[in-house]
Amino acid sequence: MPQYQFTAADAKGEQLSGTVDATSEAEAINQLRTQGYYPLQVVEAGKGQLATAKKKGAKAKKGKAAPKGKKGKAAKAKTGGRIKPKTLMIFTRQLATLIDSGLPLLRGLTVLAKQEPNPVLKATIEALADAVQSGSTFSEALSQHPKIFNKLYVNMVKAGELGGVLEVVLVRLAEYQEKAQKLKNKIVSAMVYPVIVMFIAVAILIFLMLVIVPKFEAMFAEMEGAELPMISQIVFGTSRFFLSASVGPIPNVVWFFLAVVLIFIAFNSWGKTKGGRKTIDTLKLKAPIIGDIQRKSAVARFSRTLGTLVTSGVPILQALNITRDTAGNVVISGAIDKVHAAVKEGESIVTPLQASGVFPGMVISMVDVGEETGQLPEMLLKVADVYDDEVDNAVTALTSILEPIMIVILALVVGSVVFALFLPLIKVIQTVGQ
């Protein structure tokens, strides 16, 4: 019979770990619950590692209490930062598991605070526990930390509290965060390769133009009567321009990179304005190849956010407001705003979605069917699953196309400079041979 390693909390909230013999993970969890423990983590021996490995039966060490009057100040200083989405996702999943196991919310927060290694999240959980103990609701406590818990998180928890299904809502939140993070990672990983290749190409080009090309130019200058081809003249002229100083003693290459940085800063500042942001987001959706991925990603995010909120019991108008604020694209946000206005007037969601021209026909059809059958949240989540798969396939296809294209670009850039350097040398050798 296989063994399972576990980390659990007892009725007092103190943590212990050890091993248990069971035929499956579910049976191991049931055994622990039967013994009066609340499982935090269960993994099969040899196939995983506990997040906090402790000796069997060892209790969690209690931290030394901070001096009175300084504890609140220190906690406040630590709770002002941000945490990674993966860290928040793990916290949400663990809290849902504890509450589902029957542990009270306050005790669950205390247990998680003891084992949390991240200092910002640890201080935040302690602040949440203090607020709940003082009589605040969990959603009210979460709203005091907007940098960590956004509107989506707070309102879903509020709906879970009102419906008495907090553990279910927390599980849905964890699943939502997992899928959103997975989609984001796929898009980021697809862009890593071309960025690295472009960086290498630019670095090699700078090295050739500032170090190698001047030496070749000096060598050809010593050869009387050596005729340089046009491509060589362009390369040598570009190298001379970068190394020369048009304004003061500073070489032009420094001014060139300074201009690039200033252009980037100006573009970034313009992108933060209302008009600039709208223009950039519109171009993102209309760009070839990348635009299709951006559109599918935005549709998947809209569908999953709205579907998760409505399924959790958040009113449709409030859910649309939250979805609009977390859309990540002002064009999509504008379309959702029109949907909100239509629903507020008692109209259907389908008409403004279709009028926006942003959402594909399949999405509109499935939303229409969902409204007619009263299964709108389920349809939205199905749409999100479909478009998550489509984004995955599109990113995989884009990566497979980009790899050979970037290699060819790198070869052309470096090869052109090398060709420009050696072509005059080849002509000189041919002339000497004749």
C-alpha positions as CSV (number, residue, x, y, z in Angstrom):
1,M,0.0,0.0,0.0
2,P,1.5,3.4,-1.0
3,Q,2.4,6.0,1.6
4,Y,1.2,9.6,1.5
5,Q,3.0,12.5,3.1
6,F,0.8,15.1,4.7
7,T,0.8,18.5,6.3
8,A,-2.3,19.1,8.4
9,A,-3.7,21.3,11.2
10,D,-5.3,20.1,14.4
11,A,-8.4,21.6,16.1
12,K,-6.2,24.2,17.8
13,G,-4.8,25.4,14.5
14,E,-1.3,24.1,15.2
15,Q,0.4,22.4,12.2
16,L,1.9,18.9,12.0
17,S,3.2,16.6,9.3
18,G,3.8,12.9,8.8
19,T,2.9,9.9,6.6
20,V,-0.2,7.8,6.3
21,D,-0.9,4.5,4.4
22,A,-3.8,4.7,1.9
23,T,-4.8,3.4,-1.5
24,S,-5.4,6.9,-2.9
25,E,-5.0,10.6,-2.0
26,A,-8.8,10.9,-1.3
27,E,-8.6,8.0,1.2
28,A,-5.6,9.6,2.9
29,I,-7.5,12.9,3.2
30,N,-10.5,11.0,4.7
31,Q,-8.3,9.3,7.2
32,L,-6.9,12.6,8.4
33,R,-10.3,14.1,8.7
34,T,-11.6,11.1,10.6
35,Q,-8.7,11.6,13.1
36,G,-9.8,15.2,13.6
37,Y,-7.1,16.9,11.4
38,Y,-7.6,19.5,8.7
39,P,-5.4,18.5,5.6
40,L,-3.4,21.3,4.1
41,Q,-1.3,19.3,1.7
42,V,-1.2,15.6,0.8
43,V,1.3,14.1,-1.7
44,E,2.3,10.5,-2.5
45,A,5.7,9.6,-1.1
46,G,8.4,9.8,-3.8
47,K,6.2,11.7,-6.2
48,G,6.1,15.2,-4.7
49,Q,7.5,17.3,-1.9
50,L,5.6,19.1,0.9
51,A,5.8,22.8,0.9
52,T,6.8,22.8,4.6
53,A,8.6,19.6,5.5
54,K,8.5,18.9,9.3
55,K,9.1,15.8,11.5
56,K,6.1,13.6,12.2
57,G,4.0,15.0,14.9
58,A,6.1,18.2,15.1
59,K,4.1,21.3,15.8
60,A,4.5,24.6,14.0
61,K,6.9,26.9,15.8
62,K,5.2,29.9,17.2
63,G,6.7,33.2,16.2
64,K,7.9,35.5,18.9
65,A,5.3,38.2,19.6
66,A,6.3,41.7,18.6
67,P,6.4,44.3,21.3
68,K,3.1,45.9,22.1
69,G,2.6,49.1,20.0
70,K,5.1,48.1,17.3
71,K,3.3,45.1,15.9
72,G,0.6,47.1,14.1
73,K,3.2,49.5,12.6
74,A,5.4,46.6,11.3
75,A,2.4,44.8,9.8
76,K,1.2,48.0,8.1
77,A,4.6,48.5,6.6
78,K,4.7,44.9,5.1
79,T,1.1,44.8,3.9
80,G,1.6,47.8,1.5
81,G,3.4,45.7,-1.2
82,R,2.3,43.4,-4.0
83,I,2.6,39.6,-4.3
84,K,2.9,37.3,-7.3
85,P,-0.3,35.9,-8.8
86,K,0.9,32.4,-8.2
87,T,1.4,33.1,-4.4
88,L,-2.2,34.5,-4.2
89,M,-3.5,31.5,-6.1
90,I,-1.9,29.1,-3.6
91,F,-3.3,31.1,-0.7
92,T,-6.8,31.0,-2.2
93,R,-6.6,27.2,-2.8
94,Q,-5.4,26.5,0.7
95,L,-8.0,28.7,2.4
96,A,-10.7,27.0,0.3
97,T,-9.4,23.6,1.4
98,L,-9.4,24.5,5.1
99,I,-12.9,26.0,5.1
100,D,-14.2,23.0,3.1
101,S,-12.7,20.7,5.7
102,G,-14.8,22.4,8.4
103,L,-12.3,24.8,9.9
104,P,-13.7,28.3,10.8
105,L,-12.5,31.2,8.7
106,L,-10.6,32.9,11.5
107,R,-8.8,29.6,12.4
108,G,-8.0,29.0,8.8
109,L,-6.4,32.4,8.4
110,T,-4.4,31.8,11.6
111,V,-3.1,28.5,10.2
112,L,-2.1,30.0,6.9
113,A,-0.4,33.0,8.5
114,K,1.8,30.6,10.5
115,Q,3.1,28.7,7.5
116,E,3.2,31.5,4.9
117,P,6.9,32.2,3.9
118,N,6.1,35.4,1.9
119,P,6.5,38.3,4.4
120,V,4.0,40.6,2.6
121,L,1.3,38.0,2.4
122,K,2.0,36.8,5.9
123,A,1.5,40.3,7.3
124,T,-1.6,40.7,5.1
125,I,-3.2,37.4,6.3
126,E,-2.5,38.5,9.9
127,A,-4.2,41.8,9.2
128,L,-7.2,39.9,7.7
129,A,-7.4,37.7,10.8
130,D,-7.4,40.8,13.0
131,A,-10.1,42.5,11.0
132,V,-12.3,39.4,11.0
133,Q,-11.8,38.9,14.8
134,S,-12.8,42.6,15.2
135,G,-16.2,41.9,13.6
136,S,-15.6,42.8,10.0
137,T,-16.7,40.5,7.2
138,F,-14.1,38.8,5.2
139,S,-14.9,40.8,2.0
140,E,-14.6,44.1,4.0
141,A,-11.2,42.9,5.3
142,L,-10.0,42.0,1.8
143,S,-11.1,45.4,0.4
144,Q,-8.5,47.1,2.7
145,H,-5.7,45.6,0.6
146,P,-6.6,46.6,-3.0
147,K,-3.0,46.0,-4.3
148,I,-3.4,42.2,-3.5
149,F,-7.1,41.6,-3.7
150,N,-8.8,43.3,-6.7
151,K,-12.5,44.1,-7.2
152,L,-13.1,40.7,-8.8
153,Y,-11.7,38.9,-5.7
154,V,-13.5,41.0,-3.2
155,N,-16.9,40.9,-4.9
156,M,-16.8,37.1,-5.4
157,V,-16.0,36.6,-1.8
158,K,-18.8,39.0,-0.8
159,A,-21.2,37.0,-3.0
160,G,-19.9,33.7,-1.4
161,E,-20.5,35.2,2.1
162,L,-24.1,36.2,1.3
163,G,-24.9,32.8,-0.3
164,G,-23.1,30.8,2.5
165,V,-20.9,29.1,-0.1
166,L,-17.5,30.8,0.6
167,E,-15.5,27.7,0.2
168,V,-17.1,27.1,-3.3
169,V,-16.4,30.6,-4.4
170,L,-12.8,30.4,-3.2
171,V,-12.3,27.2,-5.2
172,R,-13.7,29.0,-8.3
173,L,-11.4,31.9,-7.6
174,A,-8.4,29.6,-7.4
175,E,-9.4,27.9,-10.7
176,Y,-9.9,31.3,-12.4
177,Q,-6.5,32.4,-11.3
178,E,-4.8,29.2,-12.4
179,K,-6.3,29.4,-15.9
180,A,-5.6,33.1,-16.2
181,Q,-2.0,32.6,-15.2
182,K,-1.6,29.6,-17.5
183,L,-2.9,31.7,-20.5
184,K,-0.6,34.6,-19.6
185,N,2.4,32.3,-19.3
186,K,1.7,30.8,-22.7
187,I,1.7,34.3,-24.4
188,V,4.8,35.5,-22.5
189,S,6.7,32.3,-23.3
190,A,5.9,32.8,-27.0
191,M,7.5,36.3,-26.9
192,V,10.6,35.3,-25.0
193,Y,12.3,33.6,-28.0
194,P,12.0,36.4,-30.5
195,V,13.1,39.0,-27.9
196,I,16.2,37.0,-27.0
197,V,17.1,36.5,-30.7
198,M,16.6,40.3,-31.4
199,F,18.7,41.2,-28.4
200,I,21.5,38.9,-29.6
201,A,21.3,40.3,-33.2
202,V,21.5,43.9,-31.9
203,A,24.4,43.1,-29.6
204,I,26.4,41.4,-32.4
205,L,25.6,44.2,-34.8
206,I,26.8,46.9,-32.3
207,F,30.0,44.9,-31.6
208,L,30.8,44.6,-35.3
209,M,30.0,48.2,-36.1
210,L,32.0,49.7,-33.2
211,V,34.9,47.3,-33.0
212,I,35.5,45.1,-36.1
213,V,34.4,47.5,-38.9
214,P,36.8,50.3,-38.0
215,K,39.7,47.9,-38.2
216,F,38.8,46.7,-41.6
217,E,38.2,50.3,-42.8
218,A,41.7,51.3,-41.6
219,M,43.2,48.2,-43.4
220,F,41.5,49.1,-46.7
221,A,42.5,52.8,-46.3
222,E,46.2,51.7,-46.4
223,M,45.6,49.8,-49.7
224,E,46.0,52.3,-52.4
225,G,43.6,51.9,-55.3
226,A,41.3,49.5,-53.4
227,E,37.8,50.1,-54.7
228,L,35.0,49.5,-52.2
229,P,31.6,48.2,-53.2
230,M,28.4,50.1,-52.4
231,I,27.4,47.8,-49.5
232,S,30.9,48.2,-47.9
233,Q,30.7,52.0,-48.3
234,I,27.3,52.0,-46.5
235,V,28.6,49.8,-43.6
236,F,31.8,51.8,-43.2
237,G,29.9,55.1,-43.4
238,T,27.5,54.0,-40.7
239,S,30.3,52.9,-38.4
240,R,32.1,56.3,-38.9
241,F,28.9,58.1,-38.1
242,F,28.3,56.2,-34.8
243,L,31.9,56.7,-33.7
244,S,32.2,60.3,-34.6
245,A,30.9,63.2,-32.4
246,S,28.5,65.6,-34.0
247,V,27.7,67.5,-30.7
248,G,30.5,68.0,-28.2
249,P,32.9,65.1,-27.3
250,I,30.1,62.5,-26.9
251,P,30.0,60.0,-29.8
252,N,26.8,59.7,-31.9
253,V,26.2,56.2,-30.8
254,V,25.4,57.5,-27.3
255,W,23.0,60.1,-28.7
256,F,21.4,57.4,-30.8
257,F,20.7,55.2,-27.8
258,L,19.5,58.2,-25.8
259,A,17.1,59.1,-28.6
260,V,15.8,55.5,-28.5
261,V,15.2,55.7,-24.8
262,L,13.5,59.1,-25.0
263,I,11.2,57.8,-27.8
264,F,10.3,54.8,-25.7
265,I,9.5,57.0,-22.7
266,A,7.4,59.4,-24.8
267,F,5.5,56.4,-26.4
268,N,4.9,54.9,-23.0
269,S,3.6,58.3,-21.6
270,W,1.4,58.7,-24.7
271,G,0.1,55.2,-24.2
272,K,-1.1,56.1,-20.7
273,T,-3.4,58.9,-22.0
274,K,-7.0,58.1,-22.9
275,G,-6.5,58.6,-26.7
276,G,-3.2,56.9,-26.8
277,R,-4.3,53.9,-24.9
278,K,-7.4,53.5,-27.2
279,T,-5.2,53.8,-30.3
280,I,-2.7,51.2,-29.0
281,D,-5.4,48.8,-27.9
282,T,-7.2,49.1,-31.3
283,L,-3.9,48.4,-33.1
284,K,-3.3,45.4,-30.8
285,L,-6.6,43.8,-31.9
286,K,-6.1,44.6,-35.6
287,A,-2.4,43.7,-35.9
288,P,-1.6,40.8,-38.2
289,I,-1.1,37.4,-36.5
290,I,-0.6,39.0,-33.0
291,G,-4.0,40.7,-33.2
292,D,-5.8,37.4,-33.6
293,I,-4.2,36.1,-30.4
294,Q,-4.9,39.4,-28.5
295,R,-8.6,39.2,-29.6
296,K,-9.0,35.6,-28.5
297,S,-7.2,36.2,-25.3
298,A,-9.4,39.2,-24.5
299,V,-12.6,37.2,-25.3
300,A,-11.4,34.3,-23.1
301,R,-10.7,36.7,-20.2
302,F,-14.1,38.5,-20.6
303,S,-16.0,35.2,-20.8
304,R,-14.3,33.6,-17.8
305,T,-14.5,36.7,-15.6
306,L,-18.2,37.3,-16.3
307,G,-19.1,33.7,-16.1
308,T,-17.2,33.1,-12.8
309,L,-18.8,36.2,-11.3
310,V,-22.4,35.4,-12.3
311,T,-22.0,31.7,-11.3
312,S,-20.8,32.8,-7.8
313,G,-23.9,34.9,-7.3
314,V,-22.7,38.4,-8.2
315,P,-25.5,40.5,-9.7
316,I,-25.2,40.8,-13.5
317,L,-24.8,44.6,-13.5
318,Q,-22.1,44.5,-10.8
319,A,-20.4,41.6,-12.6
320,L,-20.3,43.6,-15.9
321,N,-18.8,46.6,-14.1
322,I,-16.0,44.4,-12.6
323,T,-15.5,42.6,-16.0
324,R,-15.1,46.1,-17.6
325,D,-12.5,47.2,-15.1
326,T,-10.5,44.0,-15.4
327,A,-10.7,43.6,-19.2
328,G,-7.2,44.9,-19.9
329,N,-8.2,46.5,-23.2
330,V,-10.1,49.8,-23.5
331,V,-11.8,48.6,-26.7
332,I,-13.2,45.6,-24.9
333,S,-14.0,47.8,-21.9
334,G,-16.0,50.1,-24.1
335,A,-18.0,47.2,-25.6
336,I,-18.7,45.9,-22.1
337,D,-19.8,49.4,-21.0
338,K,-22.4,49.4,-23.8
339,V,-23.6,45.9,-22.7
340,H,-24.0,47.2,-19.2
341,A,-26.1,50.2,-20.4
342,A,-28.3,47.8,-22.5
343,V,-28.9,45.4,-19.6
344,K,-29.7,48.3,-17.3
345,E,-32.4,49.3,-19.7
346,G,-33.8,45.7,-19.7
347,E,-32.4,44.7,-23.1
348,S,-30.5,41.7,-24.2
349,I,-26.7,41.3,-23.9
350,V,-26.5,40.0,-27.5
351,T,-27.3,43.2,-29.4
352,P,-24.6,45.4,-28.0
353,L,-22.1,42.6,-28.2
354,Q,-22.8,42.2,-31.9
355,A,-22.8,45.9,-32.5
356,S,-19.3,46.3,-31.0
357,G,-17.7,44.3,-33.8
358,V,-15.1,43.0,-31.3
359,F,-16.6,39.6,-30.4
360,P,-16.7,36.7,-32.9
361,G,-19.9,35.3,-34.1
362,M,-19.6,32.1,-32.2
363,V,-19.4,34.0,-28.9
364,I,-22.5,36.0,-29.7
365,S,-24.4,32.8,-30.7
366,M,-23.5,30.9,-27.5
367,V,-24.4,34.0,-25.4
368,D,-27.7,34.2,-27.2
369,V,-28.4,30.5,-26.5
370,G,-27.3,30.9,-22.9
371,E,-29.8,33.8,-22.4
372,E,-32.6,31.9,-23.9
373,T,-32.0,28.7,-21.9
374,G,-31.1,30.5,-18.7
375,Q,-27.6,29.0,-18.7
376,L,-25.6,32.2,-19.5
377,P,-22.8,31.6,-16.9
378,E,-22.3,28.0,-18.1
379,M,-22.1,29.1,-21.7
380,L,-19.7,31.9,-20.9
381,L,-17.3,29.4,-19.1
382,K,-17.6,27.1,-22.1
383,V,-16.7,30.0,-24.4
384,A,-13.7,30.7,-22.2
385,D,-12.5,27.1,-22.4
386,V,-12.8,27.1,-26.2
387,Y,-10.9,30.3,-26.6
388,D,-8.2,29.3,-24.1
389,D,-7.6,26.2,-26.3
390,E,-7.6,28.4,-29.4
391,V,-5.0,30.8,-27.8
392,D,-2.9,27.9,-26.9
393,N,-3.0,26.5,-30.4
394,A,-2.3,30.0,-31.9
395,V,0.6,30.6,-29.6
396,T,2.1,27.2,-30.4
397,A,1.7,27.9,-34.2
398,L,3.2,31.4,-33.8
399,T,6.2,30.1,-31.9
400,S,6.9,27.5,-34.6
401,I,6.8,30.2,-37.3
402,L,8.8,32.8,-35.4
403,E,11.7,30.5,-34.6
404,P,12.9,30.0,-38.2
405,I,12.0,33.6,-39.2
406,M,14.1,35.0,-36.4
407,I,17.0,32.8,-37.2
408,V,16.9,34.0,-40.9
409,I,16.7,37.6,-39.7
410,L,19.7,37.1,-37.5
411,A,21.6,35.4,-40.3
412,L,20.8,38.2,-42.8
413,V,21.8,41.1,-40.4
414,V,25.1,39.6,-39.3
415,G,25.8,38.0,-42.7
416,S,25.3,41.4,-44.5
417,V,27.9,43.1,-42.4
418,V,30.4,40.2,-42.7
419,F,29.8,40.2,-46.5
420,A,30.4,43.9,-46.7
421,L,33.7,43.5,-44.8
422,F,35.1,40.6,-46.8
423,L,33.9,41.5,-50.3
424,P,36.6,44.2,-50.9
425,L,39.2,41.8,-49.5
426,I,38.1,39.1,-52.0
427,K,38.4,41.7,-54.8
428,V,41.9,42.7,-53.7
429,I,43.0,39.1,-53.6
430,Q,41.6,38.5,-57.1
431,T,43.4,41.6,-58.4
432,V,46.7,40.5,-56.9
433,G,46.2,37.1,-58.5
434,Q,45.7,38.5,-61.9
